[in-house]
Amino acid sequence: SRPLDVLMHHSCRTLRSAVPPPGVVTCIGEPGFASEATLFNRNLQDERAPLAIVTPSSLSQLQAVLETARASKLRVSVRNGGHNPSGRALSKGGVTIDLGRHRAIRIVRNDADGA
């Protein structure tokens, strides 16, 4: 098996290719990660640290993050404001998708299956 740091580097590189600018991928240990990983309940912050925090800029980038995480077998969490008292806004060792900068969500109903 490959060392953990090699897997982390590979996963971060793969996420970056899936989310080019203006989307943002910040991986653990990189400048800005600590502030991006801040939780409302700071007591849980270190134990819940994800591998990466991703801020997609479009629906296609969001889809690419989900596909990349699935292919890499990484857990995914979604954060909006980061105010969950149990720290579930972060996915330990996984990918946290940060939607906090998005101001609107539009749900499109698919009439074919009623979803």
N, CA, C and O of each residue as an XYZ file, in Angstrom:
460
protein
N       0.835     -1.191      0.000
C       0.000      0.000      0.000
C       0.873      1.245      0.000
O       2.004      1.232      0.486
N       0.325      2.322     -0.555
C       1.076      3.559     -0.643
C       1.001      4.323      0.674
O      -0.009      4.246      1.373
N       2.054      5.057      1.019
C       2.013      5.859      2.238
C       0.890      6.888      2.180
O       0.487      7.332      1.105
N       0.399      7.254      3.346
C      -0.723      8.173      3.445
C      -0.453      9.508      2.771
O      -1.337     10.056      2.113
N       0.770     10.048      2.925
C       1.051     11.349      2.323
C       1.008     11.301      0.798
O       0.635     12.287      0.162
N       1.383     10.175      0.206
C       1.299     10.025     -1.252
C      -0.165      9.996     -1.685
O      -0.534     10.614     -2.683
N      -0.999      9.275     -0.931
C      -2.438      9.245     -1.240
C      -3.050     10.628     -1.107
O      -3.859     11.033     -1.941
N      -2.668     11.359     -0.058
C      -3.209     12.704      0.140
C      -2.799     13.615     -1.008
O      -3.623     14.363     -1.534
N      -1.542     13.555     -1.395
C      -1.049     14.387     -2.498
C      -1.795     14.061     -3.792
O      -2.205     14.961     -4.525
N      -1.968     12.770     -4.066
C      -2.680     12.342     -5.267
C      -4.126     12.840     -5.245
O      -4.620     13.350     -6.250
N      -4.805     12.696     -4.104
C      -6.199     13.132     -3.997
C      -6.317     14.638     -4.176
O      -7.233     15.107     -4.851
N      -5.411     15.399     -3.585
C      -5.454     16.858     -3.740
C      -5.210     17.267     -5.191
O      -5.877     18.160     -5.714
N      -4.265     16.616     -5.823
C      -3.979     16.917     -7.236
C      -5.194     16.594     -8.110
O      -5.529     17.351     -9.021
N      -5.847     15.470     -7.827
C      -7.031     15.067     -8.588
C      -8.179     16.052     -8.368
O      -8.875     16.419     -9.315
N      -8.375     16.479     -7.123
C      -9.424     17.466     -6.840
C      -9.131     18.786     -7.553
O     -10.040     19.411     -8.099
N      -7.872     19.211     -7.550
C      -7.522     20.468     -8.225
C      -7.786     20.405     -9.725
O      -8.192     21.397    -10.330
N      -7.559     19.253    -10.315
C      -7.828     19.143    -11.755
C      -9.328     19.157    -12.018
O      -9.761     19.571    -13.094
N     -10.135     18.706    -11.043
C     -11.590     18.701    -11.202
C     -12.202     20.063    -10.920
O     -13.309     20.356    -11.372
N     -11.487     20.894    -10.178
C     -12.030     22.189     -9.746
C     -11.013     23.292    -10.058
O     -10.328     23.781     -9.160
N     -10.921     23.678    -11.325
C     -10.001     24.768    -11.662
C     -10.558     26.111    -11.191
O     -11.752     26.214    -10.909
N      -9.714     27.139    -11.100
C     -10.209     28.472    -10.726
C     -11.340     28.904    -11.654
O     -11.283     28.639    -12.855
N     -12.346     29.552    -11.130
C     -12.418     30.239     -9.848
C     -12.804     29.348     -8.670
O     -12.942     29.856     -7.557
N     -12.984     28.032     -8.870
C     -13.191     27.134     -7.740
C     -11.916     27.079     -6.915
O     -10.835     27.392     -7.414
N     -12.042     26.678     -5.641
C     -10.886     26.677     -4.744
C     -10.772     25.319     -4.059
O     -11.756     24.787     -3.546
N      -9.554     24.764     -4.056
C      -9.249     23.540     -3.321
C      -8.117     23.881     -2.356
O      -7.037     24.299     -2.772
N      -8.381     23.698     -1.063
C      -7.363     23.939     -0.043
C      -7.149     22.636      0.710
O      -8.076     22.112      1.326
N      -5.928     22.113      0.661
C      -5.621     20.825      1.287
C      -4.939     21.020      2.631
O      -4.308     22.045      2.890
N      -5.084     20.008      3.476
C      -4.523     20.060      4.825
C      -3.027     20.369      4.753
O      -2.305     19.821      3.920
N      -2.586     21.246      5.630
C      -1.179     21.640      5.671
C      -0.836     22.817      4.785
O       0.270     23.350      4.875
N      -1.751     23.235      3.935
C      -1.486     24.356      3.032
C      -1.862     25.684      3.702
O      -2.683     25.717      4.619
N      -1.252     26.772      3.232
C      -1.627     28.081      3.770
C      -3.135     28.314      3.598
O      -3.700     28.044      2.538
N      -3.754     28.805      4.631
C      -5.185     29.092      4.582
C      -6.066     27.945      5.034
O      -7.256     28.143      5.280
N      -5.501     26.735      5.149
C      -6.326     25.587      5.524
C      -6.919     25.755      6.919
O      -8.105     25.495      7.120
N      -6.117     26.181      7.872
C      -6.591     26.301      9.258
C      -7.789     27.237      9.347
O      -8.755     26.939     10.050
N      -7.738     28.360      8.643
C      -8.877     29.285      8.701
C     -10.077     28.725      7.943
O     -11.216     28.959      8.345
N      -9.848     27.997      6.865
C     -10.944     27.386      6.114
C     -11.613     26.270      6.914
O     -12.809     26.022      6.761
N     -10.839     25.598      7.766
C     -11.353     24.458      8.531
C     -11.923     24.869      9.887
O     -12.191     24.008     10.725
N     -12.110     26.147     10.113
C     -12.627     26.618     11.387
C     -14.085     26.206     11.558
O     -14.912     26.401     10.667
N     -14.377     25.638     12.710
C     -15.740     25.236     13.051
C     -16.310     26.169     14.107
O     -15.569     26.826     14.837
N     -17.617     26.219     14.179
C     -18.294     26.951     15.242
C     -17.873     26.390     16.595
O     -17.580     27.153     17.516
N     -17.839     25.063     16.725
C     -17.396     24.386     17.938
C     -15.913     24.070     17.770
O     -15.553     23.000     17.279
N     -15.071     24.986     18.170
C     -13.627     24.844     17.945
C     -12.998     23.679     18.704
O     -11.882     23.273     18.379
N     -13.681     23.137     19.698
C     -13.159     21.987     20.439
C     -13.052     20.753     19.551
O     -12.247     19.864     19.830
N     -13.843     20.683     18.493
C     -13.849     19.519     17.600
C     -12.998     19.715     16.353
O     -12.833     18.788     15.560
N     -12.470     20.889     16.181
C     -11.810     21.256     14.936
C     -10.675     20.310     14.546
O     -10.640     19.840     13.409
N      -9.755     20.024     15.453
C      -8.601     19.192     15.096
C      -8.992     17.752     14.822
O      -8.424     17.122     13.930
N      -9.948     17.218     15.569
C     -10.332     15.819     15.378
C     -11.209     15.601     14.160
O     -11.422     14.453     13.772
N     -11.723     16.645     13.544
C     -12.599     16.518     12.385
C     -11.935     17.006     11.097
O     -12.617     17.147     10.081
N     -10.645     17.265     11.107
C      -9.971     17.868      9.958
C     -10.108     17.017      8.695
O      -9.767     15.834      8.697
N     -10.606     17.624      7.621
C     -10.689     16.906      6.343
C      -9.353     16.932      5.614
O      -8.438     17.661      5.998
N      -9.253     16.144      4.576
C      -8.092     16.174      3.697
C      -8.099     17.477      2.896
O      -7.060     18.106      2.695
N      -9.296     17.867      2.443
C      -9.409     19.057      1.601
C     -10.749     19.738      1.819
O     -11.756     19.103      2.133
N     -10.727     21.045      1.643
C     -11.953     21.836      1.628
C     -12.064     22.412      0.233
O     -11.147     23.068     -0.260
N     -13.200     22.157     -0.395
C     -13.402     22.561     -1.786
C     -14.564     23.535     -1.870
O     -15.640     23.286     -1.326
N     -14.335     24.646     -2.556
C     -15.388     25.618     -2.823
C     -15.608     25.644     -4.328
O     -14.912     26.360     -5.049
N     -16.575     24.865     -4.802
C     -16.831     24.843     -6.247
C     -17.502     26.143     -6.682
O     -18.229     26.768     -5.909
N     -17.253     26.537     -7.913
C     -17.849     27.782     -8.415
C     -19.027     27.528     -9.342
O     -19.672     28.472     -9.799
N     -19.315     26.256     -9.623
C     -20.414     25.941    -10.535
C     -20.971     24.558    -10.228
O     -20.365     23.776     -9.496
N     -22.116     24.278    -10.791
C     -22.717     22.960    -10.633
C     -21.811     21.879    -11.219
O     -21.678     20.805    -10.633
N     -21.197     22.146    -12.350
C     -20.323     21.136    -12.956
C     -19.111     20.855    -12.069
O     -18.648     19.716    -12.003
N     -18.592     21.873    -11.389
C     -17.486     21.640    -10.466
C     -17.952     20.836     -9.251
O     -17.233     19.959     -8.773
N     -19.141     21.131     -8.757
C     -19.699     20.363     -7.645
C     -19.838     18.891     -8.033
O     -19.474     18.005     -7.261
N     -20.355     18.640     -9.209
C     -20.492     17.268     -9.701
C     -19.125     16.595     -9.821
O     -18.977     15.422     -9.481
N     -18.134     17.334    -10.302
C     -16.785     16.777    -10.457
C     -16.173     16.426     -9.102
O     -15.483     15.415     -8.977
N     -16.422     17.255     -8.090
C     -15.913     16.961     -6.747
C     -16.538     15.671     -6.228
O     -15.840     14.812     -5.689
N     -17.851     15.535     -6.392
C     -18.537     14.331     -5.922
C     -18.031     13.084     -6.652
O     -17.810     12.045     -6.030
N     -17.852     13.187     -7.955
C     -17.335     12.051     -8.728
C     -15.907     11.697     -8.316
O     -15.569     10.519     -8.199
N     -15.076     12.705     -8.098
C     -13.687     12.477     -7.691
C     -13.628     11.839     -6.305
O     -12.859     10.905     -6.078
N     -14.438     12.346     -5.386
C     -14.467     11.780     -4.032
C     -14.939     10.331     -4.059
O     -14.383      9.478     -3.366
N     -15.955     10.057     -4.853
C     -16.456      8.682     -4.958
C     -15.381      7.757     -5.522
O     -15.157      6.669     -4.992
N     -14.723      8.181     -6.584
C     -13.692      7.364     -7.209
C     -12.501      7.139     -6.279
O     -11.847      6.098     -6.338
N     -12.224      8.119     -5.421
C     -11.100      8.015     -4.485
C     -11.515      7.425     -3.143
O     -10.698      7.289     -2.232
N     -12.806      7.074     -3.033
C     -13.350      6.507     -1.786
C     -13.150      7.440     -0.596
O     -12.804      7.003      0.501
N     -13.374      8.743     -0.832
C     -13.263      9.748      0.223
C     -14.651     10.118      0.735
O     -15.584     10.282     -0.052
N     -14.784     10.246      2.031
C     -16.040     10.716      2.614
C     -16.267     12.165      2.220
O     -15.323     12.921      1.991
N     -17.534     12.536      2.148
C     -17.892     13.900      1.761
C     -18.812     14.497      2.814
O     -19.724     13.836      3.310
N     -18.560     15.745      3.144
C     -19.492     16.514      3.964
C     -19.748     17.829      3.242
O     -18.950     18.273      2.416
N     -20.872     18.436      3.572
C     -21.219     19.721      2.966
C     -21.354     20.732      4.085
O     -22.042     20.496      5.079
N     -20.695     21.851      3.913
C     -20.750     22.917      4.911
C     -21.343     24.158      4.264
O     -20.998     24.531      3.143
N     -22.235     24.777      5.001
C     -22.765     26.058      4.559
C     -22.211     27.147      5.460
O     -21.448     28.002      5.010
N     -22.591     27.120      6.727
C     -22.082     28.122      7.654
C     -21.110     27.538      8.658
O     -20.405     28.291      9.330
N     -21.050     26.211      8.783
C     -20.147     25.571      9.728
C     -20.618     25.645     11.165
O     -19.806     25.566     12.087
N     -21.930     25.796     11.372
C     -22.455     25.990     12.719
C     -22.983     24.725     13.377
O     -23.582     24.812     14.449
N     -22.791     23.575     12.793
C     -23.282     22.350     13.409
C     -22.478     22.088     14.686
O     -21.256     21.956     14.617
N     -23.137     22.010     15.853
C     -22.396     21.874     17.112
C     -21.613     20.570     17.239
O     -20.680     20.495     18.038
N     -21.970     19.541     16.470
C     -21.241     18.280     16.553
C     -20.100     18.202     15.537
O     -19.431     17.173     15.446
N     -19.869     19.260     14.781
C     -18.741     19.307     13.856
C     -18.930     18.560     12.557
O     -17.956     18.294     11.853
N     -20.151     18.218     12.226
C     -20.393     17.432     11.003
C     -20.187     18.214      9.721
O     -20.287     17.653      8.630
N     -19.900     19.496      9.839
C     -19.610     20.292      8.651
C     -18.288     19.859      8.017
O     -18.048     20.115      6.837
N     -17.434     19.206      8.801
C     -16.162     18.718      8.286
C     -16.181     17.193      8.243
O     -16.793     16.543      9.090
N     -15.510     16.643      7.255
C     -15.442     15.188      7.079
C     -14.018     14.731      7.348
O     -13.144     14.907      6.498
N     -13.769     14.147      8.515
C     -12.417     13.744      8.912
C     -11.760     12.892      7.833
O     -12.252     11.821      7.477
N     -10.639     13.389      7.322
C      -9.883     12.666      6.311
C     -10.525     12.644      4.940
O     -10.003     12.011      4.022
N     -11.643     13.322      4.786
C     -12.368     13.310      3.522
C     -12.360     14.669      2.844
O     -11.403     15.435      2.953
N     -13.439     14.947      2.150
C     -13.593     16.191      1.410
C     -14.775     16.949      1.984
O     -15.873     16.407      2.108
N     -14.543     18.201      2.331
C     -15.621     19.077      2.761
C     -15.923     20.031      1.617
O     -15.045     20.750      1.141
N     -17.172     20.026      1.183
C     -17.609     20.944      0.136
C     -18.199     22.156      0.835
O     -19.201     22.048      1.542
N     -17.584     23.296      0.638
C     -18.008     24.530      1.298
C     -18.901     25.333      0.359
O     -18.446     25.852     -0.660
N     -20.167     25.425      0.717
C     -21.134     26.188     -0.077
C     -21.458     27.525      0.571
O     -22.400     28.197      0.152
N     -20.699     27.923      1.583
C     -20.964     29.139      2.338
C     -20.926     30.412      1.519
O     -21.550     31.402      1.900
N     -20.222     30.414      0.424
C     -20.138     31.630     -0.407
C     -21.267     31.722     -1.423
O     -21.456     32.754     -2.067
N     -22.007     30.641     -1.557
C     -23.125     30.650     -2.503
C     -24.331     31.282     -1.829
O     -24.608     31.003     -0.663
N     -25.032     32.109     -2.536
C     -26.143     32.860     -1.949
C     -27.512     32.343     -2.348
O     -28.521     32.804     -1.814
N     -27.572     31.404     -3.269
C     -28.875     30.885     -3.696
C     -28.711     29.454     -4.196
O     -27.675     29.080     -4.747
N     -29.745     28.681     -3.991
C     -29.790     27.325     -4.523
C     -31.094     27.183     -5.279
O     -32.153     27.557     -4.775
N     -31.024     26.653     -6.471
C     -32.218     26.446     -7.279
C     -32.395     24.951     -7.476
O     -31.497     24.270     -7.971
N     -33.542     24.449     -7.091
C     -33.853     23.031     -7.250
C     -34.677     22.863     -8.512
O     -35.711     23.508     -8.682
N     -34.217     22.001     -9.385
C     -34.899     21.746    -10.636
C     -35.554     20.367    -10.533
O     -34.876     19.358    -10.335
N     -36.831     20.342    -10.666
C     -37.575     19.082    -10.557
C     -37.450     18.308    -11.862
O     -37.591     18.864    -12.951
N     -37.185     17.032    -11.730
C     -37.111     16.141    -12.875
C     -38.453     15.409    -12.951
O     -38.695     14.484    -12.176
N     -39.309     15.808    -13.859
C     -40.653     15.243    -13.939
C     -40.670     13.777    -14.344
O     -41.658     13.081    -14.109
N     -39.586     13.300    -14.950
C     -39.570     11.905    -15.396
C     -39.649     10.928    -14.238
O     -40.295      9.886    -14.344
N     -38.987     11.262    -13.121
C     -39.018     10.335    -11.992
C     -39.621     10.965    -10.735
O     -39.650     10.335     -9.678
N     -40.096     12.191    -10.845
C     -40.742     12.854     -9.713
C     -39.792     13.342     -8.653
O     -40.229     13.751     -7.577
N     -38.499     13.310     -8.925
C     -37.515     13.745     -7.929
C     -37.306     15.239     -7.971
O     -36.510     15.773     -7.198
